[in-house]
Amino acid sequence: MNTKSLLSLVAGIFLLCSCHTEPASREGETGAADSVVVKNEVVNTILQRRSIRRYKPQPVEKDKWAQIVECGLYAPNGKGLQSWEVRVVDNPRLLASIDSAYSHFMGKGQGETTLRAAYGAPVLVFIAYDTTYDLSQVDCGLLGGNMMIAAQSLGIGSCCLGGICRFLNEPEGRELLDELDFPETHKLLYAIAFGYPDEEPSPKPRDMNRVRTVE
Ligand SMILES: Cc1cc2nc3c(=O)[nH]c(=O)nc-3n(C[C@H](O)[C@H](O)[C@H](O)COP(=O)(O)O)c2cc1C
């Protein structure tokens, strides 16, 4: 082996050693807690977010709320159309009506349930997509994602809610849906509950096998 090949071999071994990190997880699975990549505040915030299903009754301060909304609106959006329509509900009367109608609907035939539509969160945000724009649902998802991460960074918990919107889109939910006053062009897609968390759920493991690098 000549000097040049020896040097290449040493450099190769050095590179291999320096690139090695501990495996991030059990095979194919990772939870936020065991990620080992470099972290910064944004990464930490994303990894620490959980769906919160128990809230303190205290309201979210107006200035924090304004910031969460602003972060939502700054999400990327197709053609710059901002195709979403967003309704914020913090009115206790409307929250209680939604709760009780949803409970009644879910308990149909089996008596009332005690299920709470939004886990007692003090703020519910309803997001509707533009049915005339094919990528509007993507816009809406990105808007909500931004809002939830912004909320997390401010100590406020959140939970996406699909079930309640299925109900509101049924004939039984019509009256309440009308109160949200979406335009004819828009259909309710999902809601997000926001409030101060009253629980600390563990991270749910993620399946890393869903991601492949295509050579
Ligand atoms: C489109 C969508 C709909 C969801 N609907 C509900 C729901 O109706 N009720 C609920 O408790 N959680 C709902 N979730 C929350 C998911 O259950 C939760 O995000 C998932 O289990 C992962 O947990 P994590 O958010 O704590 O990481 C929904 C999430 C998404 C993205």
The ligand as a MOL file (V3000), in Angstrom:
LIG
                    3D

  0  0  0     0  0            999 V3000
M  V30 BEGIN CTAB
M  V30 COUNTS 31 33 0 0 0
M  V30 BEGIN ATOM
M  V30 1 C -56.8840 15.7070 11.3640 0
M  V30 2 C -56.7950 15.3520 12.8280 0
M  V30 3 C -57.9460 15.0590 13.5320 0
M  V30 4 C -57.8830 14.7650 14.8910 0
M  V30 5 N -59.0410 14.5530 15.5740 0
M  V30 6 C -58.9990 14.3320 16.9010 0
M  V30 7 C -60.2010 14.2140 17.6500 0
M  V30 8 O -61.3110 14.3170 17.1250 0
M  V30 9 N -60.0950 14.0060 18.9890 0
M  V30 10 C -58.8800 13.9140 19.6010 0
M  V30 11 O -58.8510 13.7370 20.8180 0
M  V30 12 N -57.7150 14.0290 18.9260 0
M  V30 13 C -57.7380 14.2350 17.5840 0
M  V30 14 N -56.5650 14.4080 16.8790 0
M  V30 15 C -55.2620 14.3440 17.5840 0
M  V30 16 C -54.5120 13.0690 17.2470 0
M  V30 17 O -55.1450 11.9800 17.8940 0
M  V30 18 C -53.0400 13.2230 17.7040 0
M  V30 19 O -52.4600 14.2960 17.0050 0
M  V30 20 C -52.2230 11.9590 17.4440 0
M  V30 21 O -52.6910 10.8970 18.2350 0
M  V30 22 C -50.7380 12.1670 17.7410 0
M  V30 23 O -50.5370 12.5860 19.0790 0
M  V30 24 P -49.7730 13.9460 19.4270 0
M  V30 25 O -50.5520 15.0630 18.7680 0
M  V30 26 O -49.8080 14.0450 20.9290 0
M  V30 27 O -48.3960 13.8580 18.8940 0
M  V30 28 C -56.6170 14.7140 15.5390 0
M  V30 29 C -55.4620 15.0280 14.8180 0
M  V30 30 C -55.5470 15.3640 13.4930 0
M  V30 31 C -54.2820 15.7620 12.7570 0
M  V30 END ATOM
M  V30 BEGIN BOND
M  V30 1 1 1 2
M  V30 2 1 2 3
M  V30 3 2 2 30
M  V30 4 2 3 4
M  V30 5 1 4 5
M  V30 6 1 4 28
M  V30 7 2 5 6
M  V30 8 1 6 7
M  V30 9 1 6 13
M  V30 10 2 7 8
M  V30 11 1 7 9
M  V30 12 1 9 10
M  V30 13 2 10 11
M  V30 14 1 10 12
M  V30 15 2 12 13
M  V30 16 1 13 14
M  V30 17 1 14 15
M  V30 18 1 14 28
M  V30 19 1 15 16
M  V30 20 1 16 17
M  V30 21 1 16 18
M  V30 22 1 18 19
M  V30 23 1 18 20
M  V30 24 1 20 21
M  V30 25 1 20 22
M  V30 26 1 22 23
M  V30 27 1 23 24
M  V30 28 2 24 25
M  V30 29 1 24 26
M  V30 30 1 24 27
M  V30 31 2 28 29
M  V30 32 1 29 30
M  V30 33 1 30 31
M  V30 END BOND
M  V30 END CTAB
M  END
